[in-house]
């Protein structure tokens, strides 16, 4: 059974930083593109960033220069370093593992940016 378990969310002031982690188990990580998505109240889920097994990355325009996605293939874990956080970054952040034949989601972790 494939499981994705996120951690690292919380409450932070504008301009602050958080680091999210997502540990994947029950599958072969190298087969998947790993990513982070987020969903704010009343809005659709949107892409934040993705990273391939080889380390190629893709970011939403709204987070470029502030967020960094990375993965540790040996630990089958993906990270999202979020700097210079803004109130509009407030959302539930979901980890995703995607391949042509299947996609899996974590349960989500809340990130709240507020003073």
DSSP file (Angstrom, degrees, kcal/mol; ACC not computed):
  #  RESIDUE AA STRUCTURE BP1 BP2  ACC     N-H-->O    O-->H-N    N-H-->O    O-->H-N    TCO  KAPPA ALPHA  PHI   PSI    X-CA   Y-CA   Z-CA
    1    1 A X              0   0    0      0, 0.0     2,-0.4     0, 0.0    26,-0.1   0.000 360.0 360.0 360.0 126.7    0.0    0.0    0.0
    2    2 A X        -     0   0    0     24,-0.1     2,-0.4    22,-0.1    24,-0.2  -0.614 360.0-176.6 -79.7 131.6    1.4    3.4   -1.0
    3    3 A X  E     -A   25   0A   0     22,-2.4    22,-2.3    -2,-0.4     2,-0.5  -0.992  15.9-168.1-131.5 138.7    1.5    6.0    1.7
    4    4 A X  E     -A   24   0A   0     -2,-0.4   103,-0.6   101,-0.4     2,-0.5  -0.993  10.0-171.2-122.9 122.0    2.6    9.6    1.7
    5    5 A X  E     -A   23   0A   0     18,-2.2    18,-2.4    -2,-0.5     2,-0.2  -0.950   5.5-160.9-121.8 115.0    2.9   11.3    5.1
    6    6 A X  E     +A   22   0A   0     -2,-0.5     2,-0.3    16,-0.2    16,-0.2  -0.567  14.3 167.2 -92.4 156.1    3.5   15.0    5.3
    7    7 A X  E     +A   21   0A   0     14,-2.1    14,-2.7    -2,-0.2   102,-0.1  -0.972  41.1  66.9-155.3 163.5    4.9   17.0    8.1
    8    8 A X        +     0   0    0     -2,-0.3    11,-0.4     1,-0.3    14,-0.0   0.390  60.3 132.0 107.2  -2.7    6.2   20.5    8.9
    9    9 A X        +     0   0    0     12,-0.1     2,-0.3     9,-0.1    -1,-0.3  -0.152  23.2 117.4 -72.6 175.7    3.2   22.7    8.5
   10   10 A X  E     -d  111   0B   0    100,-1.1   102,-2.8    99,-0.1     2,-0.5  -0.985  61.1 -46.9 159.8-166.5    2.2   25.4   11.0
   11   11 A X  E     +d  112   0B   0     -2,-0.3     2,-0.3   100,-0.2   102,-0.2  -0.862  53.2 167.4-102.9 131.3    1.6   29.0   11.7
   12   12 A X  E     -d  113   0B   0    100,-2.6   102,-2.1    -2,-0.5     2,-0.1  -0.986  33.2-113.2-142.9 150.4    4.3   31.5   10.6
   13   13 A X    >   -     0   0    0     -2,-0.3     3,-2.3   100,-0.2    72,-0.2  -0.452  51.2 -80.0 -78.5 155.5    4.4   35.3   10.3
   14   14 A X  T 3  S+     0   0    0      1,-0.3    72,-0.2    -2,-0.1    -1,-0.1  -0.300 121.7  27.6 -54.2 136.8    4.7   37.0    6.9
   15   15 A X  T 3  S+     0   0    0     70,-3.2    69,-0.6     1,-0.3    -1,-0.3   0.292 100.2 118.5  90.5  -9.5    8.3   36.9    5.8
   16   16 A X    <   -     0   0    0     -3,-2.3    69,-2.4    69,-0.3     2,-0.3  -0.107  56.0-123.3 -83.1-176.8    9.0   33.7    7.7
   17   17 A X        +     0   0    0     66,-0.2     2,-0.3    67,-0.2    66,-0.2  -0.922  20.9 179.3-131.0 152.4   10.0   30.3    6.6
   18   18 A X  E     - B   0  82A   0     64,-2.1    64,-3.3    -2,-0.3     2,-0.5  -0.977  16.2-146.7-144.6 154.5    8.8   26.7    6.9
   19   19 A X  E     - B   0  81A   0    -11,-0.4     2,-0.3    -2,-0.3    62,-0.2  -0.981  13.6-160.0-126.0 120.3   10.1   23.4    5.6
   20   20 A X  E     - B   0  80A   0     60,-2.6    60,-2.2    -2,-0.5     2,-0.3  -0.736   5.8-164.3 -96.1 145.8    7.6   20.7    4.6
   21   21 A X  E     -AB   7  79A   0    -14,-2.7   -14,-2.1    -2,-0.3     2,-0.4  -0.949   7.5-168.0-127.4 150.4    8.6   17.0    4.3
   22   22 A X  E     -AB   6  78A   0     56,-1.8    56,-2.3    -2,-0.3     2,-0.5  -0.929   6.9-160.1-141.1 114.4    6.8   14.1    2.7
   23   23 A X  E     -AB   5  77A   0    -18,-2.4   -18,-2.2    -2,-0.4     2,-0.4  -0.825   9.8-157.2 -97.0 129.6    7.9   10.5    3.3
   24   24 A X  E     +A    4   0A   0     52,-2.7     2,-0.3    -2,-0.5   -20,-0.2  -0.872  16.2 170.5-109.0 135.8    6.8    7.9    0.8
   25   25 A X  E     +A    3   0A   0    -22,-2.3   -22,-2.4    -2,-0.4     3,-0.1  -0.952  49.8  43.3-139.0 160.6    6.5    4.2    1.5
   26   26 A X  S    S+     0   0    0     -2,-0.3     2,-0.3     1,-0.2    -1,-0.1   0.597 102.0  59.3  85.4  12.0    5.1    1.1   -0.2
   27   27 A X  S    S-     0   0    0    -24,-0.1     2,-0.8    -3,-0.1    -1,-0.2  -0.949  91.1 -86.9-157.5 176.0    6.5    1.8   -3.7
   28   28 A X    >   -     0   0    0     -2,-0.3     3,-1.7     1,-0.2     4,-0.2  -0.833  34.9-158.2 -95.6 108.9    9.6    2.4   -5.8
   29   29 A X  G >  S+     0   0    0     -2,-0.8     3,-2.2     1,-0.3    -1,-0.2   0.811  82.6  68.1 -61.0 -34.2   10.3    6.2   -5.6
   30   30 A X  G 3  S+     0   0    0      1,-0.3    -1,-0.3    43,-0.1    23,-0.2   0.684  91.8  63.7 -65.0 -13.7   12.3    6.5   -8.7
   31   31 A X  G <  S+     0   0    0     -3,-1.7     2,-0.3    21,-0.1    -1,-0.3   0.637  96.5  74.5 -79.0 -13.6    9.3    5.7  -10.8
   32   32 A X    <   -     0   0    0     -3,-2.2     2,-0.5    -4,-0.2    67,-0.2  -0.772  69.7-137.6-113.7 143.9    7.5    8.8   -9.7
   33   33 A X  E     -E   98   0B   0     65,-2.9    65,-2.7    -2,-0.3     2,-0.3  -0.848  35.1-147.8 -82.2 128.5    7.5   12.6  -10.2
   34   34 A X  E     +EF  97  51B   0     17,-2.4    17,-3.0    -2,-0.5     2,-0.3  -0.782  25.3 162.3-103.1 145.8    7.1   14.0   -6.8
   35   35 A X  E     -EF  96  50B   0     61,-2.5    61,-2.6    -2,-0.3     2,-0.4  -0.967  34.1-126.9-154.6 169.6    5.3   17.3   -6.1
   36   36 A X  E     +EF  95  49B   0     13,-2.8    12,-2.6    -2,-0.3    13,-1.8  -0.985  24.9 178.4-122.1 135.0    3.6   19.7   -3.8
   37   37 A X  E     -EF  94  47B   0     57,-2.8    57,-3.1    -2,-0.4     2,-0.3  -0.862  10.2-154.4-125.5 162.6    0.1   21.1   -4.4
   38   38 A X  E     -EF  93  46B   0      8,-2.4     8,-2.9    -2,-0.3     2,-0.4  -0.985   7.7-161.2-141.2 153.9   -1.9   23.4   -2.3
   39   39 A X  E     -E   92   0B   0     53,-2.1    53,-2.2    -2,-0.3     2,-0.2  -0.953   8.2-162.8-137.7 116.2   -5.6   24.2   -1.7
   40   40 A X    >   -     0   0    0      4,-0.4     3,-2.3    -2,-0.4    51,-0.1  -0.590  45.3 -75.7 -90.3 157.7   -6.8   27.4   -0.1
   41   41 A X  T 3  S+     0   0    0      1,-0.3    -1,-0.1    -2,-0.2     3,-0.1  -0.292 118.6   6.6 -56.0 129.0  -10.4   27.8    1.2
   42   42 A X  T 3  S+     0   0    0      1,-0.3     2,-0.3    -3,-0.1    -1,-0.3   0.524 113.6  99.9  78.1   5.4  -12.8   28.2   -1.6
   43   43 A X  S <  S-     0   0    0     -3,-2.3    -1,-0.3     1,-0.0     2,-0.1  -0.818  75.3-102.8-122.5 162.3  -10.2   27.7   -4.3
   44   44 A X        -     0   0    0     -2,-0.3    -4,-0.4     1,-0.1     2,-0.2  -0.435  47.1 -92.0 -77.7 156.1   -9.2   24.8   -6.5
   45   45 A X        -     0   0    0     -6,-0.2     2,-0.3    -2,-0.1    -6,-0.2  -0.470  51.2-166.0 -65.5 137.3   -6.1   22.7   -5.7
   46   46 A X  E     -F   38   0B   0     -8,-2.9    -8,-2.4    -2,-0.2     2,-0.2  -0.936  23.1-101.5-131.8 152.2   -3.1   24.2   -7.6
   47   47 A X  E     +F   37   0B   0     -2,-0.3   -10,-0.2   -10,-0.2     3,-0.1  -0.456  32.4 173.1 -68.5 137.9    0.4   23.1   -8.4
   48   48 A X  E     -     0   0B   0    -12,-2.6    12,-2.5     1,-0.4     2,-0.3   0.742  62.4 -32.9-105.4 -55.3    3.2   24.5   -6.3
   49   49 A X  E     -FG  36  59B   0    -13,-1.8   -13,-2.8    10,-0.2    -1,-0.4  -0.981  48.9-157.3-164.8 153.3    6.3   22.6   -7.5
   50   50 A X  E     -FG  35  58B   0      8,-2.3     8,-1.9    -2,-0.3     2,-0.3  -0.948   4.1-165.9-133.6 158.6    7.4   19.2   -8.9
   51   51 A X  E     -FG  34  57B   0    -17,-3.0   -17,-2.4    -2,-0.3     6,-0.2  -0.986  12.7-141.4-145.3 133.7   10.7   17.4   -9.0
   52   52 A X    >   -     0   0    0      4,-2.3     3,-1.4    -2,-0.3   -19,-0.1  -0.338  35.8-100.0 -85.1 172.0   11.8   14.3  -11.1
   53   53 A X  T 3  S+     0   0    0      1,-0.3    20,-0.1   -23,-0.2    -1,-0.1   0.856 125.7  52.7 -58.8 -34.9   14.0   11.5   -9.9
   54   54 A X  T 3  S-     0   0    0    -24,-0.1    -1,-0.3     2,-0.1   -24,-0.0   0.539 124.2-103.0 -81.3  -6.5   16.9   13.1  -11.7
   55   55 A X    <   +     0   0    0     -3,-1.4     2,-0.3     1,-0.3    -2,-0.1   0.497  67.4 149.0 101.8   3.6   16.3   16.5  -10.0
   56   56 A X        -     0   0    0      1,-0.0    -4,-2.3    -5,-0.0    -1,-0.3  -0.552  31.0-157.7 -72.2 135.3   14.6   18.5  -12.7
   57   57 A X  E     -G   51   0B   0     -2,-0.3     2,-0.3    -6,-0.2    -6,-0.2  -0.780  19.1-168.8-119.9 158.7   12.2   21.0  -11.1
   58   58 A X  E     -G   50   0B   0     -8,-1.9    -8,-2.3    -2,-0.3     2,-0.3  -0.990  12.7-169.4-144.1 136.1    9.1   23.0  -12.1
   59   59 A X  E     -G   49   0B   0     -2,-0.3   -10,-0.2   -10,-0.2     2,-0.2  -0.937  27.3-111.8-130.0 149.0    7.5   25.8  -10.1
   60   60 A X    >>  -     0   0    0    -12,-2.5     3,-1.6    -2,-0.3     4,-0.9  -0.513  36.3-119.0 -67.2 146.6    4.4   27.9  -10.1
   61   61 A X  G >4 S+     0   0    0      1,-0.3     3,-0.5     2,-0.2    -1,-0.1   0.847 110.6  63.0 -58.1 -34.5    5.1   31.5  -11.0
   62   62 A X  G 34 S+     0   0    0      1,-0.2    -1,-0.3     3,-0.0   -14,-0.0   0.670 111.2  35.5 -68.7 -16.4    3.8   32.7   -7.7
   63   63 A X  G X> S+     0   0    0     -3,-1.6     4,-2.3   -15,-0.2     3,-2.3   0.476  82.1 126.6-116.3  -4.8    6.5   30.8   -5.7
   64   64 A X  T << S+     0   0    0     -4,-0.9     4,-0.1    -3,-0.5    -3,-0.0  -0.286  81.2  15.8 -57.3 134.7    9.5   31.1   -8.0
   65   65 A X  T 34 S+     0   0    0      2,-0.4    -1,-0.3     1,-0.1     3,-0.1   0.290 126.2  59.0  85.1 -11.3   12.5   32.5   -6.1
   66   66 A X  T <4 S+     0   0    0     -3,-2.3    17,-2.0     1,-0.2     2,-0.3   0.702  98.6  51.3-115.9 -36.6   10.9   31.8   -2.7
   67   67 A X  E  <  -C   82   0A   0     -4,-2.3    -2,-0.4    15,-0.2     2,-0.4  -0.798  59.2-165.6-108.5 147.8   10.2   28.1   -2.6
   68   68 A X  E     -C   81   0A   0     13,-2.4    13,-3.0    -2,-0.3     2,-0.4  -0.987   4.5-159.6-133.3 124.2   12.6   25.2   -3.3
   69   69 A X  E     +C   80   0A   0     -2,-0.4     2,-0.3    11,-0.2    11,-0.2  -0.812  20.4 161.6-100.3 143.5   11.6   21.6   -3.9
   70   70 A X  E     -C   79   0A   0      9,-1.8     9,-3.2    -2,-0.4     2,-0.4  -0.963  20.7-148.7-151.3 166.0   14.1   18.8   -3.4
   71   71 A X  E     -C   78   0A   0     -2,-0.3     2,-0.7     7,-0.3     7,-0.2  -0.998  11.4-148.6-143.0 146.4   14.1   15.0   -2.9
   72   72 A X  E  >> -C   77   0A   0      5,-3.1     5,-1.9    -2,-0.4     4,-1.0  -0.927  14.7-170.4-110.0 102.2   16.2   12.5   -1.1
   73   73 A X  T  45S+     0   0    0     -2,-0.7   -44,-0.2     1,-0.2    -1,-0.1   0.820  83.3  57.5 -68.6 -30.0   15.9    9.3   -3.3
   74   74 A X  T  45S+     0   0    0      1,-0.2    -1,-0.2    -3,-0.1   -45,-0.0   0.869 117.0  34.4 -66.5 -35.1   17.6    7.1   -0.7
   75   75 A X  T  45S-     0   0    0     -3,-0.4   -51,-0.3     2,-0.2    -1,-0.2   0.487 104.4-129.2 -95.7  -4.5   15.1    8.1    1.9
   76   76 A X  T  <5 +     0   0    0     -4,-1.0   -52,-2.7     1,-0.2     2,-0.4   0.942  63.5 135.7  54.1  50.2   12.2    8.3   -0.5
   77   77 A X  E   < -BC  23  72A   0     -5,-1.9    -5,-3.1   -54,-0.2     2,-0.4  -0.979  42.5-157.5-132.9 140.3   11.4   11.8    0.8
   78   78 A X  E     -BC  22  71A   0    -56,-2.3   -56,-1.8    -2,-0.4     2,-0.3  -0.937  12.5-160.8-118.9 143.8   10.5   15.1   -0.8
   79   79 A X  E     -BC  21  70A   0     -9,-3.2    -9,-1.8    -2,-0.4     2,-0.4  -0.851  13.0-159.7-123.0 154.8   10.9   18.5    0.8
   80   80 A X  E     -BC  20  69A   0    -60,-2.2   -60,-2.6    -2,-0.3     2,-0.6  -0.904   8.8-162.7-134.4 108.3    9.6   22.0    0.2
   81   81 A X  E     -BC  19  68A   0    -13,-3.0   -13,-2.4    -2,-0.4     2,-0.6  -0.812  11.3-166.4 -89.1 120.7   11.6   24.8    1.6
   82   82 A X  E     +BC  18  67A   0    -64,-3.3   -64,-2.1    -2,-0.6     2,-0.3  -0.937   9.9 175.6-116.7 116.2    9.4   27.9    1.8
   83   83 A X        +     0   0    0    -17,-2.0   -66,-0.2    -2,-0.6   -67,-0.2  -0.760  60.2  20.9-115.1 162.2   10.9   31.3    2.4
   84   84 A X  S    S-     0   0    0    -69,-0.6    -1,-0.2    -2,-0.3   -67,-0.2   0.911  84.7-159.6  49.0  50.2    9.6   34.8    2.5
   85   85 A X        -     0   0    0    -69,-2.4   -70,-3.2    -3,-0.2     2,-0.3  -0.270   7.0-157.4 -65.6 146.2    6.1   33.5    3.1
   86   86 A X    >   -     0   0    0    -72,-0.2     3,-2.2   -71,-0.1     4,-0.2  -0.835  31.1-109.4-121.0 157.3    3.1   35.6    2.3
   87   87 A X  G >  S+     0   0    0     -2,-0.3     3,-1.8     1,-0.3    26,-0.3   0.846 117.6  63.1 -55.0 -33.4   -0.5   35.5    3.6
   88   88 A X  G 3  S+     0   0    0      1,-0.3    -1,-0.3   -48,-0.0   -48,-0.0   0.568  89.1  69.4 -72.3  -6.2   -1.6   34.3    0.2
   89   89 A X  G <  S+     0   0    0     -3,-2.2    -1,-0.3    24,-0.1     2,-0.2   0.523  70.6 120.8 -82.5  -6.5    0.5   31.2    0.7
   90   90 A X    <   +     0   0    0     -3,-1.8     2,-0.3    -4,-0.2    22,-0.2  -0.410  40.8 106.2 -61.5 124.9   -2.0   30.1    3.4
   91   91 A X  E    S- H   0 111B   0     20,-2.0    20,-2.7    -2,-0.2     2,-0.6  -0.970  76.1 -79.7-178.1 171.2   -3.4   26.7    2.3
   92   92 A X  E     -EH  39 110B   0    -53,-2.2   -53,-2.1    -2,-0.3     2,-0.5  -0.878  47.5-146.6 -89.3 125.3   -3.4   23.0    2.9
   93   93 A X  E     -EH  38 109B   0     16,-3.0    16,-2.0    -2,-0.6     2,-0.4  -0.832  13.4-164.1-101.1 127.9   -0.3   21.6    1.2
   94   94 A X  E     -E   37   0B   0    -57,-3.1   -57,-2.8    -2,-0.5     2,-0.3  -0.915  13.0-137.4-115.3 135.1   -0.6   18.1   -0.3
   95   95 A X  E     -E   36   0B   0     -2,-0.4    11,-2.1   -59,-0.2     2,-0.4  -0.647  24.3-164.2 -83.8 146.3    2.3   15.9   -1.3
   96   96 A X  E     -EI  35 105B   0    -61,-2.6   -61,-2.5    -2,-0.3     2,-0.5  -0.995  18.0-165.9-137.5 139.5    1.8   14.0   -4.6
   97   97 A X  E     -EI  34 104B   0      7,-2.2     7,-2.6    -2,-0.4     2,-0.4  -0.992  23.9-177.0-122.8 122.2    3.5   11.1   -6.3
   98   98 A X  E     +EI  33 103B   0    -65,-2.7   -65,-2.9    -2,-0.5     2,-0.3  -0.958  16.9 154.0-131.5 135.6    2.7   10.7  -10.0
   99   99 A X  E >   - I   0 102B   0      3,-2.7     3,-0.7    -2,-0.4   -67,-0.1  -0.891  57.5 -90.2-143.0 175.8    3.4    8.3  -12.8
  100  100 A X  T 3  S+     0   0    0     -2,-0.3     3,-0.1     1,-0.2   -68,-0.0   0.823 123.5  36.5 -60.1 -33.1    1.6    7.4  -16.0
  101  101 A X  T 3  S+     0   0    0      1,-0.2     2,-0.3    -3,-0.0    -1,-0.2   0.557 124.7  14.9-100.9  -8.2   -0.4    4.6  -14.4
  102  102 A X  E <   -I   99   0B   0     -3,-0.7    -3,-2.7     2,-0.0     2,-0.3  -0.994  50.6-160.9-162.3 153.1   -1.1    6.0  -10.9
  103  103 A X  E     -I   98   0B   0     -2,-0.3     2,-0.3    -5,-0.2    -5,-0.2  -0.997  13.0-165.8-139.8 141.6   -1.1    9.0   -8.7
  104  104 A X  E     -I   97   0B   0     -7,-2.6    -7,-2.2    -2,-0.3     2,-0.3  -0.933   2.2-157.6-129.9 149.9   -1.1    9.2   -4.9
  105  105 A X  E     -I   96   0B   0     -2,-0.3  -101,-0.4    -9,-0.2    -9,-0.2  -0.934  12.3-133.1-127.3 147.9   -1.8   12.0   -2.5
  106  106 A X        -     0   0    0    -11,-2.1  -101,-0.2    -2,-0.3     3,-0.1  -0.410  35.4-105.5 -85.0 174.2   -0.9   12.7    1.1
  107  107 A X        -     0   0    0   -103,-0.6  -102,-0.1     1,-0.2   -13,-0.1   0.676  63.0-115.2 -78.6 -16.9   -3.5   13.8    3.7
  108  108 A X        -     0   0    0      1,-0.0     2,-0.4   -16,-0.0   -14,-0.2   0.050  16.7-125.3 100.9 150.7   -2.2   17.4    3.7
  109  109 A X  E     - H   0  93B   0    -16,-2.0   -16,-3.0  -102,-0.1     2,-0.3  -1.000  25.4-120.1-135.6 135.4   -0.6   19.7    6.1
  110  110 A X  E     - H   0  92B   0     -2,-0.4  -100,-1.1   -18,-0.2     2,-0.5  -0.552  23.5-171.7 -80.3 132.1   -1.9   23.2    7.0
  111  111 A X  E     -dH  10  91B   0    -20,-2.7   -20,-2.0    -2,-0.3     2,-0.5  -0.991   5.5-176.0-120.4 122.0    0.3   26.2    6.4
  112  112 A X  E     -d   11   0B   0   -102,-2.8  -100,-2.6    -2,-0.5     2,-0.6  -0.976   9.1-167.1-122.4 124.0   -1.0   29.5    7.8
  113  113 A X  E     +d   12   0B   0     -2,-0.5     2,-0.3   -26,-0.3  -100,-0.2  -0.926  34.0 132.0-112.5 110.6    0.8   32.8    7.2
  114  114 A X              0   0    0   -102,-2.1    -2,-0.1    -2,-0.6   -28,-0.0  -0.995 360.0 360.0-158.6 147.7   -0.5   35.5    9.5
  115  115 A X              0   0    0     -2,-0.3  -102,-0.1  -102,-0.2    -1,-0.1   0.425 360.0 360.0 -95.1 360.0    0.7   38.2   11.8
